[in-house]
Amino acid sequence: MNKKNKIVLVAAIIIAGIIVLSQSLYIVNETQQVVVTQFGRPVGNAVTEPGLKFKTPFVQKANYFEKRYMEWDGDPNQIPTKEKKFIFVDSYARWHITDPLQFYKRLTNERGAQSRLDDIIDGETRDQVASHSLEEVVRNTNRQADTTAKISDIIEDSLAVIEVGRKRIQNIIQETVNEETKDLGIEILDFRFKRINYVEDVRERVYDRMKSERIRIADKFRSEGEGEASRINGEKERELNQIQSVAYKKAETIKGKADAEAARIYANAYNKSRSSRELYSFMKSMETFENTFDSTTTIILSTDNELYKYLKSME
C-alpha cells in the first residue's frame, strides 16, 4: 500500500469515527428533556438532567421535549349559556410535560399535544359554559357595587345573585382537564377566559337594555331631585310667611304703642288748661277742615256747630 492510499484510509477512519461519535453523543440543556428510542420504541427512562449523554449510534434516536411551561391558545367559540344566550368565548391555558416517557407514548410530540388539548379544553369549556348562566360566567362574586349608596341600591336591584362565578368555573375546567390529561404525561397549570362577548344579534339587545337601565336610574334621580326641590320651595314659602307674619305683628304693636302715646300726650295737653284745651280743639278743627273741604266745597252749618264757632270768630 503506497503512502497516498494510507492517507486516504486514515482520513476515512477519522471521518467514520467522527460520524460514529456524533451519533453516540447528544447534549441535553437545562430547558430540555429527552426520550431515547430504538426503532421507534422508548428505551429506558426519560433523561431530564442536563449534560452530555451517550446512546447507541445509528440504532437509537434522541427525542427532545420542552421542559419549560408552554402556551395553549384556543380559538374563539360560539357557545350557548344555560339560558340559551349565545356568546363568544376565547380562552387560554399554560401547561408543561410532567412525564416525558408517557408523553411520547401517547402523543409523540408537542404538535400532537396541542391538537389533543384543543379537543379536551374546548370540549370542557363548552360543557361548563352551557351549564351555567351568563352572569356566573362573567361575574366572580356578589360583592356590592363600589359607588355611592343610592346608585348602589339601584344597581344591586338589577344584578342577579350568582352561586358559582367565573373564577370557580375556570378552576372546575382546569381540574376536569387535568383529570383527563393525567395519563398523557402533561399537567394544566392555569386556565383563564381571555375574552367573553355576545354574538352580534344579541349585542344590540344588550346595549338597548343597558340604555334603558341607565334611563331608569336617571329618571329616578330626576324624580327625587324634583321632589327635593318642591320640599325646599315649600319650606322657603313657609319660612317667608312666618317672617312676614312676625314682622307685621311687631309693626302693629309698635304702631299701637305710638298711637297710645300720642293719645296720652294729647290728653295731657288738653287737661293742662283751658287755653290749652281751646288750642287743642282749634287744631283738631283746622285739621278736620283741611282733610274734609276744598275750594269747591259748599257746606251748611247750624249756629251751634263747633266748626261754625271758629268760622264766625275768623269773620
Residue pairs with C-beta under 8 A, 6 or more apart in sequence:
1 9
20 57
21 57
23 55
23 57
23 58
24 54
24 55
24 56
24 57
25 52
25 53
25 54
25 55
26 34
26 52
26 53
26 54
26 55
26 62
27 51
27 52
27 53
28 34
28 47
28 48
28 49
28 50
28 51
28 53
28 64
29 50
30 50
30 67
31 66
31 67
31 68
32 50
32 64
32 65
32 66
32 67
33 46
33 47
33 48
33 64
33 65
33 66
33 67
33 97
33 100
34 46
34 47
34 53
34 62
34 63
34 64
34 65
34 100
35 42
35 46
35 47
35 62
35 63
35 65
35 100
35 101
35 103
35 104
36 42
36 43
36 44
36 47
36 55
36 60
36 61
36 62
36 63
37 43
37 60
37 61
37 63
37 104
38 56
38 59
38 60
38 61
39 59
42 101
42 104
42 105
43 60
45 101
46 99
46 100
46 101
47 53
48 67
48 100
53 62
55 61
55 62
63 104
63 109
65 97
65 100
65 103
65 104
65 109
65 110
66 96
66 97
66 110
67 96
67 97
68 96
69 94
69 95
69 96
69 189
70 94
70 95
70 96
70 110
71 92
71 93
71 94
72 92
72 93
72 94
72 95
72 114
72 117
72 118
72 121
73 92
74 90
74 91
74 92
74 93
74 118
74 121
74 122
74 125
75 90
75 122
76 88
76 89
76 90
76 195
77 88
77 89
77 90
77 122
77 125
77 126
78 86
78 87
78 88
78 199
79 86
79 87
79 88
79 89
79 125
79 126
79 129
79 130
80 86
80 87
80 129
80 130
81 87
81 129
81 130
81 132
81 133
81 134
81 137
82 130
82 131
82 132
82 133
82 134
83 133
83 134
85 134
85 198
85 202
86 198
86 199
86 202
87 129
87 134
87 137
87 196
87 197
87 198
87 199
87 202
88 195
88 196
88 197
88 198
88 199
89 125
89 129
89 137
89 193
89 195
89 196
90 193
90 194
90 195
90 196
91 121
91 125
91 191
91 192
91 193
91 194
92 191
92 192
92 194
93 117
93 121
93 174
93 177
93 188
93 189
93 190
93 191
93 192
94 188
94 189
94 190
95 113
95 117
95 181
95 186
95 187
95 188
95 189
96 186
96 187
96 189
97 103
97 113
97 185
97 186
98 185
98 186
98 187
99 185
99 186
100 185
101 185
102 183
102 184
102 185
103 113
103 184
103 185
103 186
104 185
105 185
106 183
106 184
106 185
107 113
107 116
107 184
107 185
107 186
113 184
113 186
116 181
116 184
117 181
117 186
120 177
120 180
120 181
121 173
121 177
121 188
121 191
124 173
124 176
124 177
124 180
125 173
128 169
128 172
128 173
128 176
129 137
129 169
132 164
132 169
133 160
133 162
135 159
135 160
135 162
136 162
136 163
136 164
136 165
136 166
136 169
137 166
137 169
137 193
137 196
138 166
138 196
139 162
139 165
139 166
140 165
140 166
140 167
141 162
141 165
142 159
142 161
142 162
144 152
144 156
145 151
145 152
145 155
145 156
145 159
147 155
150 221
151 217
154 216
154 217
154 220
158 213
166 193
170 191
170 192
170 193
173 191
174 188
174 190
174 191
177 188
177 191
178 187
178 188
181 187
181 188
197 203
198 206
266 280
269 276
269 280
270 276
270 277
270 280
271 277
281 306
282 310
285 306
285 307
285 310
286 310
288 307
289 307
293 299
301 307
301 308
301 311
302 308
